[in-house]
Amino acid sequence: MEFRTKKWRGAAGLIVLAFVLYCAAQNLEAIGKGIGMLFGFAQPILLGCCIAFVLNIPMSAIEGYLRHTRWRWLKRWSRAFSLIGAVVFIAAALGLVVALVVPELTNTVQLLASEIPKFWSWIQKWMLENEEMYPAVREWIVGLSINWEQLGKQVFQALTSGVSGVLGGTVAVISGLFTGVVNGVVA
């Protein structure tokens, strides 16, 4: 008798599981939104855990050094001083990385911008020299001429025009900044 009861409980459990999975499949969009909201609420907490993990490494080293000092007041406040020291250390490290990377990145972009026209003319020259291999491409390349200054002006004009696009972008940046500040404070 006990074997049959266990069998029925297992079958009933499978039926309930199948019903739950069917309902979940019918409401995937609502479930996705719910999971997204859950991750949105958990984001500041996860960010705080990441910050605590990163700050703990230099903080432990500084605190270990301060605990072996002979000044009593420094031993008493070693946790606070080590936290401040860790924040200063991480900020200085990030500032150093930004100071080293940003100038090189701008140099690379400027170099690419100056070399693209030269590369394009080299491609045209090569295609003209090898026209017997690619006759259709030769006609296309000969007929194609790019005015790089005019193209740059058009790109700049497209980027600077469109007040609605700029206004929408500004609102998006401000809301993103506000969300980032709130998440940072909560973290």
C-alpha positions as CSV (number, residue, x, y, z in Angstrom):
1,M,0.0,0.0,0.0
2,E,2.9,2.4,0.9
3,F,4.4,1.8,-2.5
4,R,1.3,2.9,-4.3
5,T,1.0,6.0,-2.2
6,K,4.6,7.0,-3.1
7,K,3.8,6.3,-6.7
8,W,0.7,8.6,-6.7
9,R,2.6,11.3,-4.9
10,G,5.4,11.2,-7.5
11,A,2.8,11.3,-10.3
12,A,1.0,14.2,-8.7
13,G,4.3,16.0,-8.3
14,L,5.0,15.5,-12.0
15,I,1.6,16.8,-13.0
16,V,2.0,19.9,-10.8
17,L,5.5,20.5,-12.3
18,A,4.1,20.1,-15.8
19,F,1.3,22.6,-15.1
20,V,3.8,25.1,-13.6
21,L,6.1,24.8,-16.6
22,Y,3.1,25.2,-19.0
23,C,2.0,28.4,-17.2
24,A,5.6,29.7,-17.3
25,A,5.8,29.0,-21.0
26,Q,2.6,30.9,-21.6
27,N,3.9,34.0,-19.6
28,L,7.5,34.1,-20.7
29,E,7.4,37.9,-21.2
30,A,6.1,38.6,-17.7
31,I,8.6,36.2,-16.2
32,G,11.4,37.9,-18.1
33,K,10.3,41.3,-16.8
34,G,10.1,40.0,-13.3
35,I,13.6,38.6,-13.5
36,G,14.8,41.9,-15.0
37,M,13.3,43.8,-12.1
38,L,14.9,41.4,-9.6
39,F,18.3,41.9,-11.2
40,G,17.7,45.7,-11.2
41,F,17.0,45.6,-7.5
42,A,20.0,43.3,-6.8
43,Q,22.4,45.4,-8.9
44,P,23.4,47.8,-6.2
45,I,23.9,45.0,-3.7
46,L,26.1,43.1,-6.2
47,L,28.0,46.3,-7.0
48,G,28.6,46.8,-3.3
49,C,29.9,43.2,-2.9
50,C,32.3,43.8,-5.8
51,I,33.5,47.1,-4.4
52,A,34.0,45.4,-0.9
53,F,36.0,42.6,-2.5
54,V,38.3,44.9,-4.4
55,L,38.8,47.3,-1.5
56,N,39.5,44.4,0.9
57,I,42.8,43.5,-0.7
58,P,44.7,46.7,-0.1
59,M,42.7,47.4,3.0
60,S,43.9,44.2,4.7
61,A,47.5,45.0,3.9
62,I,47.3,48.5,5.3
63,E,45.4,47.4,8.4
64,G,47.9,44.7,9.1
65,Y,50.7,47.3,8.9
66,L,48.8,49.8,11.2
67,R,48.0,47.1,13.8
68,H,51.8,46.7,14.5
69,T,52.5,50.3,15.3
70,R,53.3,51.5,18.7
71,W,50.7,54.4,18.7
72,R,47.6,53.4,20.5
73,W,45.3,55.9,18.8
74,L,46.5,54.6,15.4
75,K,45.8,51.0,16.4
76,R,42.3,52.0,17.5
77,W,41.5,53.8,14.2
78,S,43.4,51.4,12.0
79,R,40.2,50.1,10.3
80,A,39.1,53.7,9.3
81,F,42.6,54.7,8.1
82,S,43.0,51.5,6.2
83,L,39.7,52.1,4.4
84,I,40.6,55.6,3.5
85,G,44.1,54.4,2.3
86,A,42.6,51.7,0.2
87,V,40.1,54.1,-1.5
88,V,43.0,56.5,-2.2
89,F,45.1,53.7,-3.5
90,I,42.4,52.4,-5.9
91,A,41.5,55.9,-7.1
92,A,45.2,56.6,-7.8
93,A,45.6,53.3,-9.6
94,L,42.5,54.0,-11.8
95,G,43.7,57.6,-12.4
96,L,47.1,56.3,-13.5
97,V,45.5,53.8,-15.9
98,V,43.2,56.5,-17.4
99,A,46.2,58.9,-17.7
100,L,48.2,56.3,-19.6
101,V,45.4,54.9,-21.8
102,V,43.4,57.9,-22.9
103,P,46.3,59.8,-24.6
104,E,47.4,56.6,-26.5
105,L,43.8,56.0,-27.5
106,T,43.4,59.5,-29.0
107,N,46.8,59.1,-30.8
108,T,45.6,55.8,-32.3
109,V,42.3,57.3,-33.5
110,Q,44.2,60.3,-35.0
111,L,46.7,57.9,-36.7
112,L,43.9,55.8,-38.1
113,A,42.1,58.9,-39.4
114,S,45.2,60.1,-41.2
115,E,46.1,56.7,-42.6
116,I,42.7,55.6,-44.0
117,P,42.9,57.9,-47.1
118,K,46.5,56.6,-47.8
119,F,45.3,53.1,-47.5
120,W,42.3,53.7,-49.8
121,S,44.6,55.2,-52.5
122,W,46.9,52.2,-52.1
123,I,44.0,49.8,-52.6
124,Q,43.0,51.7,-55.7
125,K,46.5,51.6,-57.1
126,W,46.8,47.9,-56.4
127,M,43.5,47.1,-58.1
128,L,44.5,49.1,-61.1
129,E,47.8,47.3,-61.4
130,N,45.9,43.9,-61.1
131,E,42.9,44.8,-63.2
132,E,43.2,41.7,-65.4
133,M,42.3,39.6,-62.4
134,Y,39.3,41.7,-61.3
135,P,37.8,43.6,-64.3
136,A,34.5,44.4,-62.6
137,V,36.1,45.7,-59.5
138,R,38.4,47.9,-61.6
139,E,35.5,49.7,-63.1
140,W,33.9,50.2,-59.7
141,I,37.1,51.6,-58.2
142,V,37.9,53.9,-61.1
143,G,34.4,55.3,-60.9
144,L,34.6,55.7,-57.1
145,S,36.2,58.8,-55.7
146,I,35.9,59.8,-52.1
147,N,36.4,63.4,-51.0
148,W,37.6,62.8,-47.4
149,E,37.2,66.4,-46.3
150,Q,33.6,66.5,-47.6
151,L,32.9,63.1,-45.9
152,G,34.3,64.4,-42.6
153,K,32.1,67.5,-42.8
154,Q,29.0,65.5,-43.6
155,V,29.7,63.2,-40.6
156,F,30.3,66.1,-38.3
157,Q,27.1,67.8,-39.6
158,A,25.1,64.6,-39.0
159,L,26.5,64.3,-35.5
160,T,25.7,67.9,-34.6
161,S,22.3,68.2,-36.2
162,G,19.0,66.8,-34.9
163,V,18.0,68.7,-31.7
164,S,15.6,66.0,-30.8
165,G,18.3,63.4,-30.9
166,V,20.6,65.5,-28.8
167,L,17.8,66.3,-26.3
168,G,16.9,62.6,-26.1
169,G,20.6,61.8,-25.6
170,T,20.9,64.4,-22.9
171,V,17.9,63.0,-21.0
172,A,19.3,59.5,-21.3
173,V,22.7,60.6,-20.0
174,I,21.2,62.5,-17.1
175,S,18.9,59.5,-16.2
176,G,21.9,57.1,-16.5
177,L,24.0,59.4,-14.3
178,F,21.3,59.6,-11.7
179,T,20.8,55.8,-11.7
180,G,24.6,55.3,-11.4
181,V,24.8,57.7,-8.5
182,V,21.9,56.0,-6.7
183,N,23.4,52.6,-7.3
184,G,26.8,53.8,-6.1
185,V,25.3,55.2,-2.9
186,V,23.3,52.1,-2.2
187,A,26.4,49.9,-3.0
